[in-house]
Amino acid sequence: MEPNPARNPNPFERQHFRGSPARIPSERDRLALRRTTGARTAGSGRDLVPARRSGRTLDLERAVLLISDALRSPTNRSVALSFTRSSAARPTIDNLEILLKQIIITSDFDGLIGFYMMDLQTGQEIHFAINNKQEITAEPDIAFTASSTIKVPIVASYLINRGSNLDSQTADIISRVLGRSDNSATDLILERIDPINGPVIVTQNMEALGLKSTFLGGMFFLGAPNLLPGRITPGNSRTDVFADPDPYSQTTPAEMGSLLADIYHCAQNSGGALIAAFPDKVNPATCQLLIDFMAQDKLGSLIQGGVPDGTLVPHKHGYVLSRDGVMHDTSDVGIVYSPGGNFVLSIYTYHPVQNIWDITNPLFVNLTQAVYNYFNVSTQ
């Protein structure tokens, strides 16, 4: 009777070896493999070959051939396993979102944070809110004090209404607005939009882009009248969470992030809502000019603190003392240009007692590093 091949497999059949390599080598073979490759060996509770590391993949077909030949040979009992170079696979965007939430929950920050990220290549988004380490719904998005991040809509509105052919004086004023966050320069730009209704026009321009919770009610000088008193928006109408937003100036993480994405796509390929809403007033050069002005903000902390030196990050940060004389709000919004892909970040935080810089700044840095590493896992 012929032996049943299913019960007595030929140990030298390559197909069988590929499926069950641990059943074949003798102790002599394992020692040879260990000496030749440094690999952990079968039969010892460890792997036969090194665990896959980023950048290296075992050439399995060649390994099967070499080991099969070595097992047949009475003298040549060692093999040198070969590897091919490979790029590490990028984690999924869902993995990134989980990581970002873990960073916040395990940090020392126990206030309210609204987070928004957009992949500018694919349009994929991450958008969530966490209050005192508990995730809450981000819909409708939460209204925060806009502080100086509102200066991006202000300059955008100026370029929409007055054009991008700037004289040197106007260019210097805008540099002071976005590069140095100068409030008096910001009022000059608002007055040039309209001497009385500049803030209202900024708000109307943002509404035309679909940003319903972003508004500016008045100038920046002390005692300026609020031209939009008691303004109700989807963001400030929530009753389950309260960020005590400034009655003069409010926005949401998603709305400001969407605005930056529109500015980017306008500059890159004439896309986005900005050109769609103002086709006769905005062009790619207009949007690139705005990005260039934003790139003059050289804070070096918050979002900029989370990327390698030399990374281009046009952004606008914001923090301001509240009416009680305490810092409650810290925010930063920006476009990050990186080798592995460009992305928008829009992060707003509020603390009812005090927003402590030495807690909040490292949180922004860590969140930015996580997103940057996600996009650049194969280039590092």
HELIX and SHEET records of a PDB file:
HELIX    1   1 ARG A   14  GLY A   19  1                                   6    
HELIX    2   2 PRO A   21  ARG A   23  5                                   3    
HELIX    3   3 GLU A   27  THR A   37  1                                  11    
HELIX    4   4 LEU A   60  ARG A   72  1                                  13    
HELIX    5   5 ILE A   93  ILE A  105  1                                  13    
HELIX    6   6 SER A  147  ILE A  150  5                                   4    
HELIX    7   7 LYS A  151  ARG A  162  1                                  12    
HELIX    8   8 SER A  168  GLY A  179  1                                  12    
HELIX    9   9 ASN A  183  ILE A  193  1                                  11    
HELIX   10  10 GLY A  198  ALA A  208  1                                  11    
HELIX   11  11 GLY A  235  SER A  237  5                                   3    
HELIX   12  12 PRO A  253  ASN A  269  1                                  17    
HELIX   13  13 ALA A  273  ALA A  277  1                                   5    
HELIX   14  14 PRO A  284  MET A  294  1                                  11    
HELIX   15  15 GLN A  304  GLY A  306  5                                   3    
HELIX   16  16 TRP A  357  PHE A  375  1                                  19    
SHEET    1   A 2 ARG A  56  LEU A  58  0                                        
SHEET    2   A 2 PHE A  83  ARG A  85 -1                                        
SHEET    1   B 6 GLN A 134  ILE A 136  0                                        
SHEET    2   B 6 GLU A 125  ASN A 131 -1                                        
SHEET    3   B 6 LEU A 112  ASP A 119 -1                                        
SHEET    4   B 6 PHE A 343  TYR A 350 -1                                        
SHEET    5   B 6 MET A 327  VAL A 336 -1                                        
SHEET    6   B 6 HIS A 315  LEU A 321 -1                                        
SHEET    1   C 3 PHE A 144  THR A 145  0                                        
SHEET    2   C 3 SER A 249  THR A 251 -1                                        
SHEET    3   C 3 PHE A 215  LEU A 216 -1                                        
END                                                                             
